[in-house]
């Protein structure tokens, strides 16, 4: 059975594919707070590709380690 943080990461991916970046960010952050490293990568990728004009470099570096 999938852990809750894995499902949160998958929800983030679903919302990213539907171009709902706010909900994708929300679910990725939930998964990160529950210990999911893949969600950390996915959130960094979201910021890099879709939101890079809206955030500063410091925040991007935080999630793209």
N, C-alpha and C positions, 0 to 999 in steps of 0.2 A: 504494500500500500504506500502511496506517495505521501511524503511528509508535507505539512502545510506550507513550508517555505518553497517547496518545489512547485506546488500548485499556484502560489502567488507569483512566482517567476513566470509560469506558463500563462497566467492571466495577463501579466505585463506584456508578454510577447503577442498575445491575441490582440490587445488594444493597440500595440505599436503597429501591427499589420493593418488595423482598421484606421490608422492615422489619428487615433485618440491619444495624443502624447501625454496629456495630463494624467489620465488614468493609468497609462503604461508606467509613467514615472512613480505614481502612487504605489502600485503593486510591486514594482521593482524595489522600492525603498522598504516596503513591508518585508519582503523576502530577505533583503540585506540585513535588516534589524533582527531577523530570525536566524542569521548565520549562513545565508546562501551566497557563495562566492560567484557562482554563475550569474546571478542577478546583478551583482556588482559590475561584472563585465558588460552585461546587457544594458545597464543604466548608463555606463560610460559610453557605450556605443550609441545609445539613443541621443545623449548629449552631443556627441561628436558629429553625428550625421544629420540630426534633425533640429537641434536646439542650440547649435553653437553660436548663433548670433545673439541669443538671449542670455547667455551666462558668461561669467568670467573664467579666465584660464585656471584660477585656483580651484574652483569647484570641479571643473573638468579633470584636472590632475588628481583630485581626490578619488574619483570613481574610475579612473583609467590606470590604476597602478598595475 
